[in-house]
Amino acid sequence: MSEDLKTLKDHYELAIIGCGPAGMAAALNAKIRKRDFILLGTEFCSPKLSKAPRIDNWLGFPQISGEELRQRFLEHLKEMEIKIVPFKVTNIYPGPPYTLLGKDESFEADAVVLATGVSVDKLFPGETELLGRGVGYCATCDGPLYKNKQVAFISYSQEGEDEANFMVDICAKVYYIPYYSDVLRLHPRIEVKKGKVKEIIGDSSVKQIVLEGEQIPVDGVFILRETLPAEQLVSGLEMEEGAIKVNHKLETSLPGLFAAGDCSGPPYQLFKAAGEGGTAALQAVKYLDNLK
Ligand SMILES: Cc1cc2nc3c(=O)[nH]c(=O)nc-3n(C[C@H](O)[C@H](O)[C@H](O)COP(=O)(O)OP(=O)(O)OC[C@H]3O[C@@H](n4cnc5c(N)ncnc54)[C@H](O)[C@@H]3O)c2cc1C
């Protein structure tokens, strides 16, 4: 467990999930308002921003690269003594207070700003139907359920390798289907499959994963994407055209839960993400004040 996780408290006023421009702008404003908050993200914040080769529409910085802007954002947080805690949230139970779950840890927050970005990866056929019946997003959370069983991992990043390695001593067999090139640190007992996934099949539980050219009998399928589908992160969250439904105050359908940035819909642009992040934080502060 990292030092940052060791210092996690059981309860915060505000949790900000996602460390892209929206989450960072939310954190900056929560800090200025002196709130008790936590900023949660993945190891690299944010892959999308760093991939932008040249940004022409960020006021005051003509032709800046995404990576340079990312560095400036991170420096700004450092100057303000804001830490990004590496913690991937895999489930949020509605509140308030909301309960946030991730690998080995859980804690509560009275208000939440979701700033998780948007996933460009399509859901697999069978994924939604079998979610919670063999399909999951966190092996270290559900691992013991698969003792002596066969599981498959579909992973879009090396993060999946640690999760799969964790399952080697628990499961009878672990398959690994990477959707990226450099598989680096996988346990030798894990079987890597190169075919693309066509479907996950099951009825009351997962039975098979179908790849191009083969079908593998499995009891569980773990899918590791950079960003989880929002409606699966928080059950009961109202969506509209694939995005989290928000009003002009960035309130979602759940009280005390706000959404900002790409996850609340187009335009998928930095100025919208940062603007909404700041606004969502200020609205969350108002909400917290009214709770008292
Ligand atoms: C190639 C490219 C070029 C672009 N060029 C431009 C441009 O010129 N101008 C412009 O305005 N915009 C541009 N964009 C778009 C811009 O980068 C995005 O709109 C912006 O990054 C969205 O910010 P965000 O904070 O909403 O999401 P993201 O930047 O996607 O950040 C979300 C973060 O949340 C983290 N996260 C997700 N789920 C969880 C979870 N469950 N727990 C913890 N952390 C989580 C992710 O790891 C990620 O770091 C470009 C994008 C790309 C890919």
The ligand as an ORCA input file, in Angstrom:
! r2SCAN-3c Opt
* xyz 0 1
  C      -5.136     13.627    -29.018
  C      -6.007     14.608    -28.271
  C      -5.946     15.954    -28.582
  C      -6.752     16.886    -27.903
  N      -6.635     18.194    -28.221
  C      -7.399     19.109    -27.565
  C      -7.296     20.507    -27.891
  O      -6.510     20.912    -28.745
  N      -8.098     21.358    -27.192
  C      -8.969     20.968    -26.222
  O      -9.654     21.809    -25.633
  N      -9.067     19.655    -25.886
  C      -8.321     18.719    -26.542
  N      -8.422     17.395    -26.225
  C      -9.442     16.972    -25.229
  C      -9.005     17.140    -23.773
  O      -7.774     16.491    -23.553
  C     -10.098     16.554    -22.870
  O     -11.327     17.206    -23.138
  C      -9.759     16.715    -21.382
  O      -8.562     16.030    -21.060
  C     -10.905     16.195    -20.527
  O     -10.580     16.354    -19.181
  P     -11.299     15.489    -18.037
  O     -10.678     15.932    -16.761
  O     -12.770     15.563    -18.185
  O     -10.931     13.969    -18.356
  P      -9.509     13.259    -18.550
  O      -8.473     14.211    -19.022
  O      -9.797     12.060    -19.385
  O      -9.110     12.831    -17.069
  C      -9.815     11.869    -16.348
  C      -8.853     11.251    -15.338
  O      -9.601     10.513    -14.377
  C      -8.935      9.292    -14.092
  N      -9.954      8.315    -13.702
  C     -10.914      7.801    -14.489
  N     -11.681      6.941    -13.796
  C     -11.190      6.909    -12.533
  C     -11.560      6.198    -11.348
  N     -12.587      5.345    -11.352
  N     -10.846      6.401    -10.211
  C      -9.781      7.269    -10.214
  N      -9.388      7.981    -11.322
  C     -10.089      7.804    -12.464
  C      -8.292      8.918    -15.439
  O      -7.235      8.031    -15.232
  C      -7.844     10.285    -15.960
  O      -6.558     10.599    -15.500
  C      -7.629     16.450    -26.878
  C      -7.681     15.090    -26.550
  C      -6.879     14.172    -27.239
  C      -6.947     12.707    -26.853
*
